[in-house]
Amino acid sequence: MKKNFMKTISKMRKSMSPALVRCMVVAVCMLAVAGDIYAGSAGASQVQNAIETDIGAYWGPTKLGLRIIGGILAGVGGFRVYNKWSNGDQDVQKTMVSWIGGIAFVLLVPTIIEAVFGIG
């Protein structure tokens, strides 16, 4: 069973684009930090207060930063897709879908975090 699991993980890793992997790592790190906040010994009201005051103060610039990163990824991805298309590569659609998926993930993370934690 362990060998099948490792084969599956290896196949998944090979099929994902580097941009999508980077986006997923950023999201996991953000969720880990949020999990540490909730896992603390503070009461629910203290956690909510911390989210509204401490994290809420940094949320605007963080959200803007994520949008800037999404814009940079869109530019780089568009250039790479155009370059593949111009060279006549066969996997243009696969590259395009993976870049669009990575960009959508980066741009949707702030919305998901706002919905889950009530920041904004």
Backbone as JSON Lines, residues from 0, in Angstrom:
{"i":0,"aa":"M","n":[0.82,-1.19,0.0],"ca":[0.0,0.0,0.0],"c":[0.86,1.26,0.0]}
{"i":1,"aa":"K","n":[1.99,1.2,0.72],"ca":[2.86,2.36,0.79],"c":[3.49,2.67,-0.56]}
{"i":2,"aa":"K","n":[3.82,1.63,-1.32],"ca":[4.42,1.85,-2.64],"c":[3.44,2.49,-3.59]}
{"i":3,"aa":"N","n":[2.17,2.06,-3.55],"ca":[1.15,2.66,-4.4],"c":[0.95,4.13,-4.05]}
{"i":4,"aa":"F","n":[0.97,4.44,-2.75],"ca":[0.8,5.82,-2.32],"c":[1.95,6.68,-2.84]}
{"i":5,"aa":"M","n":[3.17,6.18,-2.74],"ca":[4.33,6.93,-3.19],"c":[4.31,7.12,-4.71]}
{"i":6,"aa":"K","n":[3.83,6.1,-5.46],"ca":[3.71,6.23,-6.91],"c":[2.7,7.31,-7.27]}
{"i":7,"aa":"T","n":[1.59,7.33,-6.54],"ca":[0.55,8.32,-6.79],"c":[1.07,9.72,-6.52]}
{"i":8,"aa":"I","n":[1.78,9.9,-5.4],"ca":[2.35,11.21,-5.07],"c":[3.35,11.64,-6.13]}
{"i":9,"aa":"S","n":[4.16,10.71,-6.6],"ca":[5.15,11.02,-7.61],"c":[4.48,11.46,-8.92]}
{"i":10,"aa":"K","n":[3.41,10.78,-9.32],"ca":[2.69,11.16,-10.54],"c":[2.06,12.54,-10.4]}
{"i":11,"aa":"M","n":[1.48,12.81,-9.21],"ca":[0.87,14.11,-8.99],"c":[1.91,15.22,-9.05]}
{"i":12,"aa":"R","n":[3.08,14.98,-8.46],"ca":[4.13,15.99,-8.43],"c":[4.62,16.29,-9.84]}
{"i":13,"aa":"K","n":[4.73,15.28,-10.67],"ca":[5.22,15.48,-12.03],"c":[4.21,16.21,-12.91]}
{"i":14,"aa":"S","n":[2.92,16.07,-12.6],"ca":[1.9,16.68,-13.45],"c":[1.6,18.13,-13.08]}
{"i":15,"aa":"M","n":[2.06,18.6,-11.91],"ca":[1.77,19.97,-11.49],"c":[2.84,20.94,-11.99]}
{"i":16,"aa":"S","n":[2.41,22.15,-12.3],"ca":[3.37,23.16,-12.73],"c":[4.08,23.73,-11.5]}
{"i":17,"aa":"P","n":[5.28,24.26,-11.67],"ca":[6.0,24.85,-10.54],"c":[5.25,26.03,-9.93]}
{"i":18,"aa":"A","n":[4.54,26.8,-10.75],"ca":[3.8,27.94,-10.22],"c":[2.68,27.47,-9.3]}
{"i":19,"aa":"L","n":[1.99,26.41,-9.68],"ca":[0.92,25.89,-8.85],"c":[1.48,25.33,-7.55]}
{"i":20,"aa":"V","n":[2.62,24.68,-7.61],"ca":[3.24,24.14,-6.4],"c":[3.61,25.27,-5.46]}
{"i":21,"aa":"R","n":[4.19,26.36,-6.0],"ca":[4.55,27.5,-5.16],"c":[3.32,28.11,-4.51]}
{"i":22,"aa":"C","n":[2.24,28.24,-5.26],"ca":[1.02,28.8,-4.71],"c":[0.46,27.92,-3.6]}
{"i":23,"aa":"M","n":[0.52,26.62,-3.8],"ca":[0.01,25.71,-2.78],"c":[0.86,25.79,-1.51]}
{"i":24,"aa":"V","n":[2.17,25.94,-1.65],"ca":[3.04,26.07,-0.48],"c":[2.71,27.33,0.28]}
{"i":25,"aa":"V","n":[2.48,28.44,-0.41],"ca":[2.11,29.69,0.26],"c":[0.79,29.53,1.01]}
{"i":26,"aa":"A","n":[-0.18,28.88,0.4],"ca":[-1.48,28.69,1.04],"c":[-1.36,27.79,2.27]}
{"i":27,"aa":"V","n":[-0.57,26.73,2.18],"ca":[-0.39,25.84,3.32],"c":[0.28,26.58,4.47]}
{"i":28,"aa":"C","n":[1.27,27.42,4.15],"ca":[1.93,28.21,5.21],"c":[0.95,29.17,5.87]}
{"i":29,"aa":"M","n":[0.11,29.81,5.06],"ca":[-0.87,30.74,5.63],"c":[-1.86,29.99,6.53]}
{"i":30,"aa":"L","n":[-2.3,28.83,6.09],"ca":[-3.22,28.05,6.91],"c":[-2.55,27.53,8.17]}
{"i":31,"aa":"A","n":[-1.26,27.22,8.11],"ca":[-0.54,26.77,9.3],"c":[-0.46,27.88,10.33]}
{"i":32,"aa":"V","n":[-0.22,29.1,9.88],"ca":[-0.18,30.23,10.8],"c":[-1.56,30.46,11.41]}
{"i":33,"aa":"A","n":[-2.59,30.38,10.57],"ca":[-3.95,30.56,11.08],"c":[-4.31,29.44,12.05]}
{"i":34,"aa":"G","n":[-3.86,28.23,11.79],"ca":[-4.12,27.11,12.7],"c":[-3.45,27.3,14.03]}
{"i":35,"aa":"D","n":[-2.25,27.9,14.05],"ca":[-1.58,28.18,15.31],"c":[-2.37,29.18,16.14]}
{"i":36,"aa":"I","n":[-2.99,30.14,15.47],"ca":[-3.79,31.12,16.2],"c":[-4.98,30.43,16.86]}
{"i":37,"aa":"Y","n":[-5.67,29.57,16.1],"ca":[-6.83,28.9,16.65],"c":[-6.48,27.83,17.67]}
{"i":38,"aa":"A","n":[-5.29,27.24,17.57],"ca":[-4.92,26.15,18.46],"c":[-4.42,26.65,19.81]}
{"i":39,"aa":"G","n":[-4.22,27.94,19.95],"ca":[-3.73,28.49,21.21],"c":[-4.73,28.3,22.33]}
{"i":40,"aa":"S","n":[-4.31,28.67,23.53],"ca":[-5.17,28.45,24.7],"c":[-6.14,29.61,24.93]}
{"i":41,"aa":"A","n":[-6.11,30.61,24.08],"ca":[-7.01,31.75,24.24],"c":[-8.44,31.35,23.93]}
{"i":42,"aa":"G","n":[-9.36,32.07,24.51],"ca":[-10.77,31.82,24.26],"c":[-11.17,32.27,22.87]}
{"i":43,"aa":"A","n":[-12.38,31.93,22.49],"ca":[-12.85,32.26,21.14],"c":[-12.93,33.76,20.92]}
{"i":44,"aa":"S","n":[-13.35,34.5,21.95],"ca":[-13.46,35.95,21.78],"c":[-12.08,36.59,21.64]}
{"i":45,"aa":"Q","n":[-11.1,36.06,22.35],"ca":[-9.74,36.6,22.23],"c":[-9.16,36.31,20.85]}
{"i":46,"aa":"V","n":[-9.46,35.13,20.33],"ca":[-8.98,34.78,18.99],"c":[-9.63,35.7,17.96]}
{"i":47,"aa":"Q","n":[-10.94,35.91,18.08],"ca":[-11.63,36.79,17.15],"c":[-11.09,38.21,17.25]}
{"i":48,"aa":"N","n":[-10.81,38.66,18.46],"ca":[-10.26,40.0,18.64],"c":[-8.87,40.1,18.0]}
{"i":49,"aa":"A","n":[-8.07,39.06,18.16],"ca":[-6.74,39.06,17.56],"c":[-6.82,39.1,16.04]}
{"i":50,"aa":"I","n":[-7.77,38.37,15.48],"ca":[-7.94,38.37,14.02],"c":[-8.35,39.75,13.54]}
{"i":51,"aa":"E","n":[-9.29,40.38,14.25],"ca":[-9.79,41.68,13.81],"c":[-8.76,42.78,13.96]}
{"i":52,"aa":"T","n":[-7.96,42.74,15.03],"ca":[-7.02,43.84,15.27],"c":[-5.63,43.56,14.69]}
{"i":53,"aa":"D","n":[-5.02,42.48,15.11],"ca":[-3.63,42.22,14.71],"c":[-3.5,41.83,13.25]}
{"i":54,"aa":"I","n":[-4.21,40.8,12.86],"ca":[-4.1,40.32,11.48],"c":[-4.83,41.27,10.53]}
{"i":55,"aa":"G","n":[-5.94,41.83,10.97],"ca":[-6.7,42.75,10.12],"c":[-5.9,43.97,9.7]}
{"i":56,"aa":"A","n":[-4.97,44.42,10.56],"ca":[-4.15,45.58,10.22],"c":[-3.19,45.27,9.07]}
{"i":57,"aa":"Y","n":[-2.74,44.04,8.96],"ca":[-1.8,43.65,7.92],"c":[-2.49,43.06,6.69]}
{"i":58,"aa":"W","n":[-3.79,42.86,6.77],"ca":[-4.46,42.15,5.7],"c":[-4.51,42.94,4.41]}
{"i":59,"aa":"G","n":[-4.73,44.24,4.47],"ca":[-4.79,45.06,3.26],"c":[-3.51,44.98,2.44]}
{"i":60,"aa":"P","n":[-2.34,45.26,3.05],"ca":[-1.1,45.14,2.29],"c":[-0.8,43.71,1.82]}
{"i":61,"aa":"T","n":[-1.17,42.72,2.64],"ca":[-0.94,41.33,2.25],"c":[-1.79,40.97,1.03]}
{"i":62,"aa":"K","n":[-3.03,41.41,1.04],"ca":[-3.93,41.15,-0.08],"c":[-3.42,41.83,-1.35]}
{"i":63,"aa":"L","n":[-2.93,43.05,-1.21],"ca":[-2.36,43.76,-2.35],"c":[-1.12,43.04,-2.87]}
{"i":64,"aa":"G","n":[-0.29,42.56,-1.95],"ca":[0.91,41.82,-2.34],"c":[0.57,40.56,-3.11]}
{"i":65,"aa":"L","n":[-0.46,39.84,-2.66],"ca":[-0.88,38.63,-3.37],"c":[-1.4,38.96,-4.76]}
{"i":66,"aa":"R","n":[-2.1,40.08,-4.89],"ca":[-2.58,40.47,-6.22],"c":[-1.43,40.87,-7.14]}
{"i":67,"aa":"I","n":[-0.42,41.52,-6.56],"ca":[0.76,41.88,-7.36],"c":[1.47,40.61,-7.83]}
{"i":68,"aa":"I","n":[1.62,39.64,-6.92],"ca":[2.24,38.37,-7.28],"c":[1.43,37.69,-8.39]}
{"i":69,"aa":"G","n":[0.09,37.73,-8.28],"ca":[-0.77,37.16,-9.32],"c":[-0.56,37.85,-10.66]}
{"i":70,"aa":"G","n":[-0.39,39.19,-10.63],"ca":[-0.14,39.93,-11.87],"c":[1.21,39.56,-12.49]}
{"i":71,"aa":"I","n":[2.22,39.41,-11.64],"ca":[3.54,39.01,-12.14],"c":[3.48,37.6,-12.74]}
{"i":72,"aa":"L","n":[2.8,36.7,-12.03],"ca":[2.64,35.34,-12.55],"c":[1.89,35.35,-13.88]}
{"i":73,"aa":"A","n":[0.89,36.21,-14.01],"ca":[0.15,36.29,-15.27],"c":[1.06,36.76,-16.4]}
{"i":74,"aa":"G","n":[1.89,37.75,-16.13],"ca":[2.8,38.22,-17.17],"c":[3.82,37.17,-17.58]}
{"i":75,"aa":"V","n":[4.43,36.52,-16.59],"ca":[5.42,35.47,-16.89],"c":[4.75,34.3,-17.6]}
{"i":76,"aa":"G","n":[3.58,33.89,-17.11],"ca":[2.86,32.78,-17.73],"c":[2.44,33.09,-19.15]}
{"i":77,"aa":"G","n":[1.96,34.31,-19.37],"ca":[1.57,34.71,-20.72],"c":[2.76,34.7,-21.67]}
{"i":78,"aa":"F","n":[3.9,35.18,-21.19],"ca":[5.1,35.17,-22.02],"c":[5.54,33.75,-22.35]}
{"i":79,"aa":"R","n":[5.51,32.86,-21.35],"ca":[5.94,31.48,-21.59],"c":[4.99,30.74,-22.55]}
{"i":80,"aa":"V","n":[3.69,30.99,-22.39],"ca":[2.72,30.35,-23.29],"c":[2.89,30.89,-24.71]}
{"i":81,"aa":"Y","n":[3.07,32.2,-24.86],"ca":[3.29,32.77,-26.18],"c":[4.56,32.21,-26.82]}
{"i":82,"aa":"N","n":[5.6,32.07,-26.0],"ca":[6.86,31.54,-26.49],"c":[6.7,30.1,-26.98]}
{"i":83,"aa":"K","n":[5.99,29.27,-26.23],"ca":[5.75,27.89,-26.66],"c":[4.91,27.86,-27.93]}
{"i":84,"aa":"W","n":[3.91,28.72,-27.98],"ca":[3.02,28.76,-29.13],"c":[3.79,29.19,-30.38]}
{"i":85,"aa":"S","n":[4.66,30.18,-30.23],"ca":[5.45,30.65,-31.36],"c":[6.43,29.59,-31.86]}
{"i":86,"aa":"N","n":[6.94,28.78,-30.93],"ca":[7.9,27.74,-31.31],"c":[7.23,26.48,-31.84]}
{"i":87,"aa":"G","n":[5.92,26.41,-31.78],"ca":[5.2,25.27,-32.32],"c":[5.15,24.06,-31.4]}
{"i":88,"aa":"D","n":[5.33,24.27,-30.1],"ca":[5.26,23.13,-29.16],"c":[3.85,22.57,-29.12]}
{"i":89,"aa":"Q","n":[3.76,21.28,-28.83],"ca":[2.47,20.6,-28.81],"c":[1.71,20.76,-27.5]}
{"i":90,"aa":"D","n":[2.41,21.09,-26.4],"ca":[1.75,21.12,-25.1],"c":[1.4,22.54,-24.65]}
{"i":91,"aa":"V","n":[1.01,23.38,-25.58],"ca":[0.67,24.77,-25.25],"c":[-0.56,24.8,-24.35]}
{"i":92,"aa":"Q","n":[-1.56,23.98,-24.65],"ca":[-2.79,24.0,-23.86],"c":[-2.52,23.56,-22.42]}
{"i":93,"aa":"K","n":[-1.71,22.55,-22.24],"ca":[-1.38,22.07,-20.9],"c":[-0.66,23.16,-20.11]}
{"i":94,"aa":"T","n":[0.29,23.83,-20.74],"ca":[1.03,24.9,-20.08],"c":[0.1,26.05,-19.72]}
{"i":95,"aa":"M","n":[-0.79,26.4,-20.64],"ca":[-1.71,27.5,-20.41],"c":[-2.65,27.19,-19.25]}
{"i":96,"aa":"V","n":[-3.18,25.99,-19.21],"ca":[-4.11,25.61,-18.15],"c":[-3.4,25.6,-16.79]}
{"i":97,"aa":"S","n":[-2.17,25.12,-16.75],"ca":[-1.45,25.07,-15.47],"c":[-1.13,26.48,-14.98]}
{"i":98,"aa":"W","n":[-0.74,27.38,-15.86],"ca":[-0.47,28.76,-15.43],"c":[-1.75,29.46,-14.99]}
{"i":99,"aa":"I","n":[-2.83,29.26,-15.72],"ca":[-4.1,29.89,-15.34],"c":[-4.57,29.35,-13.98]}
{"i":100,"aa":"G","n":[-4.39,28.05,-13.76],"ca":[-4.75,27.47,-12.47],"c":[-3.94,28.06,-11.33]}
{"i":101,"aa":"G","n":[-2.65,28.24,-11.54],"ca":[-1.8,28.84,-10.51],"c":[-2.19,30.28,-10.21]}
{"i":102,"aa":"I","n":[-2.47,31.03,-11.25],"ca":[-2.85,32.43,-11.08],"c":[-4.2,32.53,-10.38]}
{"i":103,"aa":"A","n":[-5.15,31.71,-10.78],"ca":[-6.47,31.72,-10.12],"c":[-6.34,31.35,-8.65]}
{"i":104,"aa":"F","n":[-5.48,30.4,-8.35],"ca":[-5.27,30.0,-6.96],"c":[-4.73,31.16,-6.15]}
{"i":105,"aa":"V","n":[-3.72,31.87,-6.67],"ca":[-3.14,33.0,-5.94],"c":[-4.17,34.11,-5.76]}
{"i":106,"aa":"L","n":[-5.0,34.34,-6.75],"ca":[-5.98,35.41,-6.64],"c":[-7.18,35.04,-5.8]}
{"i":107,"aa":"L","n":[-7.48,33.74,-5.67],"ca":[-8.63,33.33,-4.86],"c":[-8.3,33.11,-3.39]}
{"i":108,"aa":"V","n":[-7.03,32.94,-3.05],"ca":[-6.65,32.71,-1.65],"c":[-7.12,33.84,-0.74]}
{"i":109,"aa":"P","n":[-6.93,35.13,-1.09],"ca":[-7.42,36.18,-0.18],"c":[-8.93,36.13,0.04]}
{"i":110,"aa":"T","n":[-9.68,35.83,-0.99],"ca":[-11.13,35.75,-0.86],"c":[-11.53,34.61,0.07]}
{"i":111,"aa":"I","n":[-10.87,33.48,-0.07],"ca":[-11.17,32.32,0.78],"c":[-10.8,32.62,2.22]}
{"i":112,"aa":"I","n":[-9.66,33.24,2.44],"ca":[-9.24,33.57,3.81],"c":[-10.2,34.58,4.43]}
{"i":113,"aa":"E","n":[-10.64,35.56,3.66],"ca":[-11.62,36.52,4.17],"c":[-12.93,35.82,4.56]}
{"i":114,"aa":"A","n":[-13.36,34.88,3.76],"ca":[-14.61,34.18,4.04],"c":[-14.49,33.29,5.27]}
{"i":115,"aa":"V","n":[-13.35,32.62,5.42],"ca":[-13.18,31.69,6.54],"c":[-12.97,32.42,7.85]}
{"i":116,"aa":"F","n":[-12.13,33.44,7.86],"ca":[-11.76,34.1,9.11],"c":[-12.46,35.42,9.35]}
{"i":117,"aa":"G","n":[-13.25,35.88,8.41],"ca":[-14.01,37.12,8.61],"c":[-13.13,38.36,8.65]}
{"i":118,"aa":"I","n":[-12.03,38.32,7.92],"ca":[-11.15,39.5,7.86],"c":[-11.6,40.35,6.69]}
{"i":119,"aa":"G","n":[-11.45,41.66,6.85],"ca":[-11.76,42.48,5.7],"c":[-12.51,43.67,6.07]}
